Amino acid sequence: MRITPVERDAASAALGCPMWELGPCAGCGQLMRRYGRYAAMYCRVCRAVLNGP
């Protein structure tokens, strides 16, 4: 995954976390809060799929 610094800044602001906490979802690769406090390995969508209905 390649994103520009502007895209990383925008994602950081949208997710409310520092830029260094961003990373790819282990399931789908979507940019999310992957590192640091309150981080997860999977995005919300992938967690819902893994946990079932």
PELINUR-V984402 format. One record per residue. N is the residue number from 1. RES is the residue in one small letter. BURIAL is b if it has 16 or more other ideal C-beta (glycine too) atoms within 10 Angstrom, else e. Layout:
# PELINUR-V984402
((N & RES & BURIAL) (N & RES & BURIAL))
This chain:
# PELINUR-V984402
((1 & m & e) (2 & r & e) (3 & i & e) (4 & t & e) (5 & p & e) (6 & v & e) (7 & e & e) (8 & r & e) (9 & d & e) (10 & a & e) (11 & a & b) (12 & s & b) (13 & a & e) (14 & a & e) (15 & l & e) (16 & g & e) (17 & c & b) (18 & p & e) (19 & m & e) (20 & w & e) (21 & e & b) (22 & l & b) (23 & g & b) (24 & p & e) (25 & c & b) (26 & a & e) (27 & g & e) (28 & c & e) (29 & g & e) (30 & q & e) (31 & l & b) (32 & m & b) (33 & r & b) (34 & r & b) (35 & y & e) (36 & g & e) (37 & r & e) (38 & y & e) (39 & a & e) (40 & a & e) (41 & m & e) (42 & y & b) (43 & c & b) (44 & r & e) (45 & v & e) (46 & c & b) (47 & r & e) (48 & a & e) (49 & v & e) (50 & l & e) (51 & n & e) (52 & g & e) (53 & p & e))
